[in-house]
């Protein structure tokens, strides 16, 4: 009995330590965002400001392009996530339920896009977008982010669809339902955790991406938040207070999305990784 209690205590202590390590960067980011400039460079560091201030947030929200970049990031992230999810659902359902020649090859080929390094595809993508006139446009970035998130989205949903008993779909077909009807009335409602996992993965990947946004969005009208953070760094100085305040603002949508869908996200990731 004592050994059992000791084990539980050890587990909780380890969990608390892991949580502290994970949360400390966010806590330090928030504390730094409400410090005055002189306190940011104090050695030893000031763990909590003597006079907390919102000046960094005021400067970020009213004296920079961060609000515009925030809106751009929302538009591009939701657009790319929605498009990738729409295509991934139909592609994954085809891989999971239909038999056709070359199925294994095509399914493996899908992941090649995930294996290619950014440096190998950024130039061809730029040439393609420039030819189509999509550089410095929302649509151009949405298509690029759809391309880089689609392979893993298809793979995850394929595994999840395979975990759903095919007998449920066969029963619906016998009752007169079409394949599309089966997909939308039977399969998708049962696949909500997997869909949420793909949604969160695609959104977070798009929201945090830097290299493609830096290359394909040089105009302020379409720049995203990661590019906006880099603008607080100049050749001679970095405004760390503004960087931390903007980082806190950038973290909010991700935190809200994950916390609101945490249970289904974890369930979807687990099923997509272990079944199929």
The 8 nearest C-alpha neighbors of each residue, nearest first, counted from 0:
[[1, 3, 2, 4, 5, 6, 7, 8],
 [0, 2, 4, 3, 5, 6, 7, 8],
 [1, 3, 5, 0, 4, 6, 7, 8],
 [2, 4, 0, 6, 1, 5, 7, 8],
 [5, 3, 1, 7, 6, 2, 8, 0],
 [4, 6, 2, 8, 3, 7, 1, 9],
 [5, 7, 9, 3, 4, 8, 2, 10],
 [8, 6, 10, 4, 9, 5, 11, 3],
 [7, 9, 5, 11, 10, 6, 12, 4],
 [10, 8, 6, 12, 7, 11, 5, 13],
 [9, 11, 7, 13, 8, 12, 14, 6],
 [12, 10, 14, 8, 13, 9, 15, 7],
 [11, 13, 15, 9, 14, 10, 8, 16],
 [14, 12, 16, 10, 15, 11, 9, 17],
 [15, 13, 11, 17, 12, 16, 10, 18],
 [16, 14, 18, 12, 13, 17, 11, 19],
 [15, 17, 19, 13, 18, 14, 12, 20],
 [16, 18, 14, 20, 19, 15, 13, 21],
 [19, 17, 15, 21, 16, 20, 22, 14],
 [18, 20, 16, 22, 17, 21, 23, 15],
 [19, 21, 17, 23, 18, 22, 16, 24],
 [22, 20, 18, 19, 23, 17, 24, 25],
 [21, 23, 19, 25, 20, 24, 18, 26],
 [22, 24, 26, 25, 20, 19, 21, 27],
 [25, 23, 27, 26, 22, 28, 21, 20],
 [24, 26, 28, 23, 22, 27, 29, 21],
 [27, 25, 23, 29, 28, 24, 30, 22],
 [26, 28, 30, 24, 29, 25, 31, 23],
 [29, 27, 25, 31, 26, 243, 30, 24],
 [28, 30, 32, 26, 31, 27, 25, 247],
 [31, 29, 27, 32, 28, 33, 26, 47],
 [32, 30, 28, 34, 29, 33, 27, 240],
 [31, 33, 244, 243, 29, 240, 30, 34],
 [34, 32, 52, 51, 31, 30, 53, 29],
 [35, 33, 31, 48, 32, 51, 38, 52],
 [34, 36, 38, 37, 39, 33, 52, 51],
 [35, 37, 39, 38, 34, 240, 40, 239],
 [36, 38, 39, 35, 40, 41, 34, 45],
 [39, 37, 41, 40, 35, 36, 34, 45],
 [40, 38, 36, 37, 41, 34, 31, 35],
 [39, 41, 38, 37, 42, 44, 36, 43],
 [40, 42, 44, 38, 39, 43, 45, 37],
 [43, 41, 44, 40, 45, 38, 39, 37],
 [42, 44, 41, 45, 40, 46, 38, 39],
 [45, 43, 42, 41, 46, 40, 39, 38],
 [44, 46, 47, 38, 48, 41, 43, 39],
 [47, 45, 44, 48, 30, 27, 31, 43],
 [46, 48, 45, 30, 49, 34, 51, 31],
 [49, 47, 50, 51, 34, 45, 46, 38],
 [48, 50, 51, 47, 34, 45, 38, 35],
 [49, 51, 48, 52, 34, 35, 33, 47],
 [52, 50, 33, 48, 34, 49, 53, 35],
 [51, 53, 33, 54, 34, 50, 35, 55],
 [54, 52, 56, 55, 33, 57, 51, 32],
 [53, 55, 57, 56, 52, 58, 33, 35],
 [54, 56, 58, 241, 57, 53, 240, 244],
 [55, 57, 59, 53, 54, 58, 244, 60],
 [58, 56, 54, 60, 55, 59, 61, 53],
 [59, 57, 62, 55, 56, 61, 60, 54],
 [58, 60, 56, 63, 57, 62, 61, 241],
 [61, 59, 57, 58, 56, 66, 62, 63],
 [60, 62, 58, 57, 59, 63, 64, 66],
 [63, 61, 58, 59, 60, 64, 57, 65],
 [64, 62, 59, 65, 61, 60, 58, 66],
 [63, 65, 67, 66, 68, 62, 227, 60],
 [64, 66, 68, 67, 63, 69, 227, 59],
 [67, 65, 69, 68, 64, 60, 70, 63],
 [68, 66, 70, 69, 64, 65, 71, 220],
 [67, 69, 223, 65, 71, 224, 70, 66],
 [70, 68, 66, 72, 67, 71, 224, 65],
 [69, 71, 73, 67, 68, 72, 74, 66],
 [72, 70, 68, 74, 69, 73, 223, 221],
 [71, 73, 223, 69, 75, 70, 74, 76],
 [74, 72, 70, 76, 71, 75, 77, 69],
 [75, 73, 71, 77, 72, 76, 78, 70],
 [74, 76, 78, 72, 141, 73, 77, 79],
 [77, 75, 73, 79, 205, 78, 74, 202],
 [76, 78, 80, 74, 79, 75, 81, 73],
 [79, 77, 75, 81, 76, 80, 74, 141],
 [78, 80, 141, 145, 82, 76, 81, 77],
 [81, 79, 77, 83, 201, 78, 82, 202],
 [80, 82, 84, 78, 79, 83, 77, 85],
 [81, 83, 85, 79, 84, 80, 78, 86],
 [84, 82, 145, 80, 149, 86, 85, 81],
 [83, 85, 87, 81, 82, 86, 80, 88],
 [86, 84, 82, 83, 88, 87, 81, 89],
 [85, 87, 83, 88, 84, 89, 90, 82],
 [86, 88, 153, 84, 90, 85, 89, 91],
 [89, 87, 91, 86, 85, 90, 92, 84],
 [88, 90, 92, 91, 87, 86, 93, 85],
 [91, 89, 87, 93, 92, 88, 86, 94],
 [92, 90, 157, 94, 153, 88, 93, 89],
 [93, 91, 95, 89, 94, 90, 96, 88],
 [92, 94, 90, 91, 97, 95, 96, 89],
 [95, 93, 91, 92, 96, 97, 90, 157],
 [94, 96, 92, 157, 93, 161, 91, 160],
 [97, 95, 93, 94, 92, 98, 161, 160],
 [98, 96, 93, 94, 95, 99, 92, 102],
 [97, 99, 96, 102, 100, 94, 93, 95],
 [100, 98, 102, 101, 97, 94, 103, 93],
 [99, 101, 102, 98, 103, 104, 105, 97],
 [102, 100, 104, 103, 105, 99, 106, 98],
 [101, 103, 105, 104, 100, 99, 106, 98],
 [104, 102, 106, 105, 101, 107, 100, 108],
 [103, 105, 101, 107, 102, 106, 108, 109],
 [106, 104, 108, 102, 107, 103, 101, 109],
 [105, 107, 103, 109, 108, 104, 102, 94],
 [108, 106, 104, 109, 105, 110, 103, 111],
 [107, 109, 105, 111, 110, 106, 104, 112],
 [110, 108, 106, 107, 150, 111, 105, 112],
 [109, 111, 113, 112, 150, 108, 107, 114],
 [112, 110, 114, 113, 108, 109, 115, 107],
 [111, 113, 110, 114, 115, 109, 150, 147],
 [112, 114, 110, 111, 115, 150, 147, 151],
 [115, 113, 111, 112, 116, 110, 117, 150],
 [114, 116, 112, 113, 111, 119, 117, 120],
 [117, 115, 118, 119, 114, 120, 113, 112],
 [116, 118, 119, 120, 121, 115, 210, 211],
 [117, 119, 116, 121, 120, 122, 115, 210],
 [120, 118, 117, 116, 121, 115, 122, 123],
 [121, 119, 123, 117, 122, 118, 124, 116],
 [120, 122, 124, 118, 123, 117, 119, 125],
 [121, 123, 125, 124, 120, 126, 119, 118],
 [124, 122, 126, 125, 120, 121, 127, 119],
 [125, 123, 127, 121, 122, 126, 120, 128],
 [124, 126, 122, 128, 127, 123, 129, 121],
 [127, 125, 129, 123, 124, 128, 130, 122],
 [128, 126, 124, 130, 125, 129, 123, 131],
 [129, 127, 133, 131, 125, 130, 126, 134],
 [128, 130, 132, 126, 131, 127, 134, 133],
 [131, 129, 127, 128, 132, 126, 133, 125],
 [132, 130, 128, 129, 133, 127, 134, 126],
 [131, 133, 129, 130, 134, 128, 136, 139],
 [134, 132, 139, 128, 136, 131, 129, 135],
 [133, 135, 215, 136, 129, 128, 132, 139],
 [136, 134, 216, 215, 218, 221, 133, 217],
 [137, 135, 139, 138, 133, 134, 221, 140],
 [136, 138, 140, 139, 141, 75, 221, 135],
 [139, 137, 141, 136, 140, 142, 133, 75],
 [138, 140, 133, 142, 136, 141, 137, 134],
 [141, 139, 143, 142, 137, 138, 144, 136],
 [140, 142, 79, 138, 144, 75, 139, 143],
 [141, 143, 145, 139, 140, 144, 138, 146],
 [144, 142, 140, 146, 145, 141, 139, 147],
 [145, 143, 147, 146, 141, 142, 79, 205],
 [144, 146, 79, 142, 83, 148, 143, 147],
 [145, 147, 143, 144, 149, 148, 142, 150],
 [146, 148, 144, 145, 149, 143, 113, 150],
 [149, 147, 145, 146, 201, 150, 151, 144],
 [148, 150, 152, 83, 146, 145, 151, 147],
 [151, 149, 153, 110, 152, 109, 148, 113],
 [150, 152, 154, 153, 149, 155, 148, 110],
 [151, 153, 149, 155, 150, 154, 197, 87],
 [154, 152, 87, 91, 156, 150, 151, 155],
 [153, 155, 151, 157, 152, 156, 150, 158],
 [154, 156, 271, 152, 158, 157, 153, 151],
 [157, 155, 159, 153, 158, 154, 91, 160],
 [158, 156, 91, 154, 160, 95, 159, 155],
 [159, 157, 275, 271, 161, 156, 155, 160],
 [158, 160, 271, 156, 162, 161, 157, 270],
 [161, 159, 157, 162, 163, 158, 156, 95],
 [162, 160, 275, 158, 159, 163, 95, 157],
 [161, 163, 159, 160, 274, 275, 164, 158],
 [162, 164, 161, 160, 165, 159, 186, 189],
 [165, 163, 166, 167, 162, 161, 168, 160],
 [164, 166, 168, 167, 163, 169, 161, 96],
 [167, 165, 169, 164, 168, 170, 171, 163],
 [168, 166, 170, 165, 169, 164, 171, 185],
 [167, 169, 171, 165, 170, 166, 181, 172],
 [170, 168, 166, 172, 171, 167, 173, 165],
 [169, 171, 173, 167, 168, 172, 166, 174],
 [170, 172, 174, 168, 169, 173, 176, 167],
 [171, 173, 176, 169, 175, 174, 170, 168],
 [174, 172, 170, 175, 171, 169, 176, 168],
 [173, 175, 171, 172, 176, 170, 169, 177],
 [176, 174, 172, 173, 177, 171, 170, 180],
 [175, 177, 172, 171, 180, 174, 181, 178],
 [176, 178, 180, 179, 181, 172, 175, 171],
 [177, 179, 181, 180, 182, 176, 172, 168],
 [180, 178, 182, 181, 177, 183, 176, 184],
 [179, 181, 177, 183, 178, 182, 176, 184],
 [182, 180, 178, 185, 184, 179, 183, 168],
 [181, 183, 186, 179, 180, 185, 184, 187],
 [182, 184, 180, 187, 181, 185, 186, 179],
 [185, 183, 181, 180, 182, 186, 188, 187],
 [186, 184, 181, 182, 188, 183, 187, 189],
 [187, 185, 182, 189, 188, 190, 183, 184],
 [186, 188, 190, 189, 183, 182, 185, 191],
 [189, 187, 190, 191, 186, 185, 184, 183],
 [188, 190, 187, 186, 191, 185, 163, 192],
 [191, 189, 187, 193, 188, 192, 186, 194],
 [190, 192, 194, 193, 188, 189, 195, 187],
 [193, 191, 267, 263, 195, 194, 190, 264],
 [192, 194, 267, 196, 190, 195, 191, 159],
 [193, 195, 191, 197, 196, 192, 198, 190],
 [194, 196, 198, 192, 193, 197, 264, 191],
 [197, 195, 264, 193, 267, 199, 194, 198],
 [196, 198, 200, 194, 195, 199, 152, 201],
 [199, 197, 195, 201, 196, 200, 202, 194],
 [198, 200, 202, 196, 197, 201, 203, 195],
 [201, 199, 197, 203, 198, 202, 204, 196],
 [202, 200, 204, 198, 80, 199, 203, 148],
 [201, 203, 199, 205, 204, 200, 80, 76],
 [204, 202, 206, 200, 205, 201, 199, 207],
 [205, 203, 201, 202, 207, 206, 208, 200],
 [204, 206, 202, 208, 76, 203, 207, 144],
 [205, 207, 203, 204, 76, 208, 202, 72],
 [208, 206, 204, 205, 203, 209, 225, 224],
 [209, 207, 205, 206, 204, 210, 212, 211],
 [210, 208, 212, 225, 211, 213, 207, 226],
 [209, 211, 213, 212, 214, 208, 117, 215],
 [212, 210, 214, 213, 209, 215, 208, 121],
 [211, 213, 216, 209, 215, 214, 210, 223],
 [212, 214, 210, 211, 216, 215, 209, 226],
 [215, 213, 211, 212, 216, 210, 217, 125],
 [214, 216, 212, 134, 135, 211, 213, 217],
 [217, 215, 135, 212, 222, 218, 213, 214],
 [218, 216, 215, 135, 219, 213, 222, 214],
 [217, 219, 220, 216, 221, 135, 222, 136],
 [220, 218, 222, 221, 217, 216, 68, 64],
 [219, 221, 218, 222, 67, 71, 68, 135],
 [222, 220, 219, 71, 218, 216, 135, 136],
 [223, 221, 219, 216, 68, 220, 218, 226],
 [224, 222, 68, 72, 226, 71, 225, 227],
 [223, 225, 227, 68, 226, 69, 72, 228],
 [226, 224, 228, 227, 223, 209, 207, 229],
 [227, 225, 229, 224, 228, 223, 222, 213],
 [226, 228, 224, 230, 225, 229, 65, 223],
 [229, 227, 225, 230, 226, 231, 242, 224],
 [228, 230, 226, 227, 231, 232, 225, 242],
 [229, 231, 227, 232, 228, 226, 233, 237],
 [230, 232, 229, 238, 228, 237, 242, 233],
 [233, 231, 237, 230, 229, 236, 238, 234],
 [232, 234, 236, 235, 237, 231, 230, 229],
 [233, 235, 236, 232, 237, 231, 230, 229],
 [236, 234, 233, 237, 232, 238, 231, 230],
 [235, 237, 233, 232, 234, 238, 231, 239],
 [238, 236, 232, 239, 231, 233, 235, 242],
 [237, 239, 241, 240, 231, 242, 232, 236],
 [240, 238, 242, 241, 237, 243, 39, 231],
 [239, 241, 32, 243, 242, 238, 55, 244],
 [242, 240, 244, 55, 239, 243, 238, 245],
 [241, 243, 239, 245, 240, 244, 246, 228],
 [242, 244, 246, 32, 240, 241, 245, 28],
 [243, 245, 32, 241, 247, 246, 242, 56],
 [246, 244, 248, 242, 247, 243, 241, 249],
 [247, 245, 249, 243, 248, 244, 242, 250],
 [246, 248, 250, 244, 249, 245, 243, 251],
 [249, 247, 245, 246, 250, 251, 244, 252],
 [250, 248, 246, 247, 251, 245, 252, 224],
 [249, 251, 247, 248, 253, 252, 246, 254],
 [250, 252, 254, 248, 253, 249, 255, 247],
 [253, 251, 255, 254, 250, 256, 249, 248],
 [254, 252, 256, 250, 255, 251, 257, 203],
 [253, 255, 251, 257, 252, 256, 258, 250],
 [256, 254, 252, 258, 253, 257, 259, 251],
 [257, 255, 253, 259, 254, 258, 252, 260],
 [256, 258, 261, 260, 254, 259, 255, 253],
 [259, 257, 261, 255, 260, 256, 254, 262],
 [258, 260, 256, 257, 261, 255, 262, 254],
 [261, 259, 257, 258, 263, 262, 264, 256],
 [262, 260, 264, 258, 257, 263, 259, 265],
 [261, 263, 265, 264, 260, 266, 259, 192],
 [264, 262, 192, 266, 265, 260, 261, 267],
 [263, 265, 196, 261, 267, 266, 262, 195],
 [266, 264, 268, 262, 267, 263, 269, 261],
 [267, 265, 263, 269, 264, 268, 192, 270],
 [266, 268, 193, 192, 264, 270, 196, 269],
 [267, 269, 271, 265, 266, 270, 196, 272],
 [270, 268, 266, 272, 267, 271, 265, 273],
 [271, 269, 267, 273, 272, 268, 274, 159],
 [272, 270, 159, 155, 158, 268, 269, 273],
 [271, 273, 269, 270, 268, 274, 155, 158],
 [274, 272, 270, 271, 269, 275, 158, 268],
 [275, 273, 270, 158, 162, 271, 272, 159],
 [274, 158, 161, 162, 159, 273, 157, 271]]
